[in-house]
């Protein structure tokens, strides 16, 4: 079966899931989230599931098995699903893995102002967003992922405006209506 993948990347709380949910609803792409494989692995190991433990496990797995290990894990889950969106790319190696293994791959970057992202954060708030930004950009290479994006979607307005921007990006990569 042909596998077409729309990757979605962005900083914490930028609206990645919102974009992927819209792509799923309007364009029929089945949504997969990279952190879900980390959550499932924590449950399998009998460990508590939290943003912090998922981050720790992801770092542990990347150190032990390579920077594309989470991409490999989610690929096993979504392979054969046809049209999929994959949320949460963190390293260039993860993008390169999908570029090599998907029949068609496009990467969308979602950007949102830091103030908006902090407002969407859970109780940990601003400090958690800043720490995650630093870890993702400096330690995992998220800035390199951004440079690989096929399109940038700014999430700095209303949900309706975001949907229009997603529609434009989808048209630009050949999925528009």
C-alpha positions as MATLAB code, in Angstrom:
seq = 'XXXXXXXXXXXXXXXXXXXXXXXXXXXXXXXXXXXXXXXXXXXXXXXXXXXXXXXXXXXXXXXXXXXXXXXXXXXXXXXXXXXXXXXXXXXXXXXXXXXXXXXXXXXXXXXXXXXXXXXXXXXXXXXXXXXXXXXXXXXXXXXXXXXXXXXXXXXXXXXXXXXXXXXXXXXXXXXXX';
ca = [
       0.000    0.000    0.000;
       1.238    3.493   -0.841;
       2.034    5.594    2.224;
       1.715    9.374    1.930;
       2.833   11.256    5.012;
       2.262   14.808    6.158;
       4.664   15.494    9.028;
       3.786   18.231   11.491;
       6.449   19.928   13.587;
       6.605   22.959   15.864;
       7.573   24.126   19.294;
       5.593   23.019   22.356;
       1.985   24.236   22.315;
       2.249   25.747   18.827;
      -0.890   23.968   17.569;
       0.575   20.853   15.933;
      -2.266   18.596   17.067;
      -4.870   21.163   16.041;
      -3.394   21.270   12.538;
      -3.169   17.467   12.318;
      -6.745   17.075   13.593;
      -7.942   19.437   10.859;
      -5.943   17.563    8.193;
      -7.473   14.319    9.435;
     -11.025   15.703    9.380;
     -10.859   17.528    6.052;
      -8.320   15.552    4.020;
      -8.696   12.024    5.399;
      -5.180   11.595    6.788;
      -5.052    9.275    9.795;
      -3.266   11.028   12.686;
      -0.345    9.470   14.573;
       1.534   11.219   17.389;
       5.155   10.377   18.099;
       4.773   10.859   21.842;
       2.082    8.141   21.877;
       4.730    5.471   21.319;
       6.675    6.868   24.282;
       3.531    6.888   26.413;
       2.763    3.283   25.468;
       6.335    2.227   26.245;
       6.157    3.871   29.681;
       2.909    2.014   30.411;
       4.498   -1.235   29.217;
       7.407   -0.622   31.604;
       5.053    0.200   34.494;
       6.310    3.776   34.788;
       4.314    6.934   35.395;
       3.281    8.808   32.255;
       3.960   12.542   32.189;
       5.556   15.049   29.834;
       8.737   14.740   31.880;
       8.887   10.924   31.830;
       8.111   10.852   28.090;
      10.928   13.361   27.509;
      13.308   11.279   29.648;
      12.381    8.025   27.883;
      12.712    9.655   24.467;
      16.179   10.924   25.364;
      17.133    7.520   26.779;
      15.967    5.683   23.640;
      17.675    8.175   21.306;
      20.940    7.779   23.183;
      20.730    3.987   23.110;
      19.295    3.405   19.613;
      19.885    6.556   17.554;
      18.172    9.871   16.981;
      15.558    8.400   14.622;
      14.350    5.647   16.984;
      11.021    7.326   17.780;
      10.380    7.811   14.061;
      11.070    4.108   13.525;
       8.652    3.196   16.305;
       5.809    5.356   14.953;
       6.519    4.151   11.408;
       5.922    0.570   12.542;
       2.567    1.696   13.893;
       1.413    3.677   10.851;
       3.006    1.679    8.016;
       0.355    0.451    5.623;
      -2.199    3.059    6.682;
      -2.232    4.977    3.389;
      -2.523    8.700    4.075;
      -1.148    9.613    7.509;
      -0.119   12.683    9.430;
       2.662   12.265   11.953;
       2.926   14.842   14.719;
       5.977   15.696   16.761;
       9.168   15.518   14.712;
      12.071   16.596   16.921;
      15.270   15.804   15.001;
      16.440   15.960   11.391;
      17.133   12.211   11.570;
      13.430   11.573   12.204;
      12.502   13.623    9.128;
      15.153   11.869    7.029;
      13.796    8.485    8.133;
      10.326    9.348    6.795;
      11.732   10.949    3.650;
      13.448    7.625    2.896;
      10.588    5.318    3.899;
       7.354    7.064    2.880;
       6.221    7.071   -0.729;
       5.516   10.779   -0.405;
       6.484   13.043    2.491;
       5.835   16.699    3.238;
       6.698   18.490    6.461;
       4.590   21.353    7.805;
       5.944   23.645   10.510;
       3.414   25.245   12.848;
       4.508   28.532   14.446;
       2.800   30.425   17.259;
       3.925   33.371   19.374;
       5.522   32.377   22.665;
       2.859   34.226   24.653;
       0.127   32.158   23.012;
       2.054   28.952   23.585;
       2.585   29.776   27.272;
      -1.126   30.572   27.644;
      -1.932   27.077   26.297;
       0.534   25.379   28.671;
      -0.590   23.289   31.597;
       0.014   24.218   35.245;
       3.795   24.121   34.823;
       3.456   27.064   32.455;
       6.057   29.415   31.026;
       9.151   27.791   32.529;
       8.164   24.378   31.148;
       7.619   25.808   27.657;
      11.006   27.556   27.756;
      12.782   24.427   28.993;
      11.122   22.260   26.343;
      11.980   24.806   23.636;
      15.615   24.758   24.726;
      15.775   20.954   24.880;
      14.041   20.516   21.519;
      16.087   23.142   19.679;
      19.496   22.697   21.287;
      19.599   19.030   22.288;
      17.468   17.418   19.584;
      17.967   19.761   16.624;
      14.436   21.029   16.124;
      15.799   24.121   14.378;
      17.222   21.755   11.748;
      13.779   20.166   11.409;
      12.259   23.593   10.797;
      14.725   24.216    7.981;
      13.421   21.035    6.289;
       9.755   22.133    6.290;
       7.859   22.240    3.002;
       5.597   24.998    4.363;
       5.148   27.160    7.457;
       1.723   27.699    9.005;
       1.408   30.648   11.376;
      -0.992   29.997   14.239;
      -1.363   33.569   15.454;
      -5.021   34.319   14.800;
      -8.421   32.606   14.942;
      -9.157   28.895   14.398;
     -10.899   29.778   11.119;
      -7.810   31.657    9.922;
      -5.617   28.708   10.947;
      -7.807   26.390    8.860;
      -7.479   28.698    5.844;
      -3.706   28.660    6.269;
      -3.668   24.866    6.509;
      -5.804   24.673    3.364;
      -3.327   26.917    1.535;
      -0.366   24.790    2.676;
      -2.187   21.625    1.596;
      -2.900   23.157   -1.835;
       0.731   24.211   -2.119;
       1.880   20.605   -1.626;
      -0.751   19.145   -3.926;
      -3.656   18.229   -1.642;
      -5.858   21.271   -2.052;
      -9.479   21.423   -2.965;
];
